[in-house]
Structure formats: C-alpha cells, structure tokens
Amino acid sequence: MTDEKSGTLDVRLRGLEKRKERKEYLQEVRNTKAKGRKSSLKSSLSHLKTSLSHLGNFLASWKKFFGEIVEVFLESLSFPGYNHTGRRYSDQR
C-alpha cells in the first residue's frame, strides 16, 4: 500500500516537473522570439534610415542640377533691360 502511494506521488511529482520544465522552455522560447523581433526591428529601422539618407542626397543633387539648368534657361530668355528673373533693372532699387 505504501508503494502504491509513493508510486502515485512519484508520478505526480514527475508530472509537475515536466510541466515546470515545459513552462520554463516556453518562456525561454518567448524571450528568444522577443529578442529576435527587437533586433529585426532595429535592423529594419537602420536600413530605412540609410535609404532615406541616400534618397535625400540623391534629391539634393538633382535639385542642384535642375536649379542650374533653370538658371541658364532663364538667362537665355533675358531681354535687354531685364535680369534673369524677368524684372527690369530699374525695378530693383
């Protein structure tokens, strides 16, 4: 009779240990996934920041390029007595 009770206790204890181990394992998996998401988010934000920086540099160079073209074009349209913005020289006082 004692063996039966101790046997039952052993089974219950093993069951509790397995549940505890499973709970710890699942918590470890959750923590690992959370770390992965966090590092993935940091990586994505870093790539986005770099891409936006490159886009900004690209747009700035095109703005400079087209600005020069527009300036040359306006100068080519200038008439005697007018500057490149279309104003008369006498209006610039």
C-alpha positions in Angstrom: 0.0 0.0 0.0 2.8 2.4 0.8 4.4 1.5 -2.5 1.3 2.4 -4.4 1.1 5.8 -2.6 4.7 6.5 -3.2 4.4 5.4 -6.8 1.4 7.8 -7.2 3.4 10.6 -5.6 6.4 9.9 -7.9 4.1 10.0 -11.0 2.6 13.3 -9.7 6.0 14.8 -9.0 7.3 13.8 -12.4 4.2 15.3 -14.0 4.8 18.6 -12.0 8.5 18.6 -13.0 7.6 18.1 -16.7 5.0 20.9 -16.6 7.6 23.2 -14.8 10.2 22.3 -17.4 7.7 22.9 -20.3 6.7 26.2 -18.8 10.4 27.2 -18.5 11.1 26.1 -22.0 8.1 28.0 -23.4 9.2 31.1 -21.5 12.7 30.8 -23.0 11.2 30.4 -26.5 9.1 33.6 -25.9 12.1 35.5 -24.7 14.1 34.4 -27.7 11.4 35.4 -30.2 11.0 38.8 -28.5 14.8 39.4 -28.8 14.6 38.4 -32.5 11.8 40.8 -33.2 13.6 43.6 -31.4 16.8 43.1 -33.3 14.9 42.7 -36.6 13.1 46.0 -35.9 16.4 47.7 -35.1 17.8 46.3 -38.4 14.8 47.5 -40.4 14.9 50.9 -38.9 18.7 51.2 -39.6 18.1 50.2 -43.3 15.2 52.7 -43.5 17.4 55.5 -42.1 20.2 54.7 -44.6 17.8 54.5 -47.5 16.2 57.9 -46.6 19.7 59.4 -46.3 20.6 58.2 -49.7 17.3 59.4 -51.1 17.9 62.8 -49.6 21.4 63.0 -51.1 20.1 62.0 -54.5 17.3 64.5 -54.4 19.7 67.3 -53.3 22.0 66.6 -56.2 19.1 66.6 -58.7 17.8 69.8 -57.2 21.2 71.4 -57.6 21.5 70.1 -61.2 18.0 71.2 -62.3 18.4 74.5 -60.5 21.5 75.3 -62.6 19.6 74.3 -65.8 16.7 76.5 -64.9 19.0 79.4 -64.2 20.8 79.0 -67.5 17.5 78.8 -69.3 16.2 81.9 -67.7 19.4 83.8 -68.5 18.9 82.7 -72.1 15.4 84.2 -72.1 16.6 87.5 -70.8 15.9 90.6 -72.8 17.8 93.9 -72.8 16.9 95.8 -69.7 15.7 92.7 -67.8 17.5 90.4 -65.5 17.1 86.5 -65.4 14.1 86.7 -63.1 12.2 88.8 -65.6 12.4 92.1 -63.6 13.5 95.3 -65.1 16.8 96.5 -63.9 15.2 99.8 -63.0 12.7 97.9 -60.6 15.5 96.5 -58.4 16.1 99.6 -56.3 
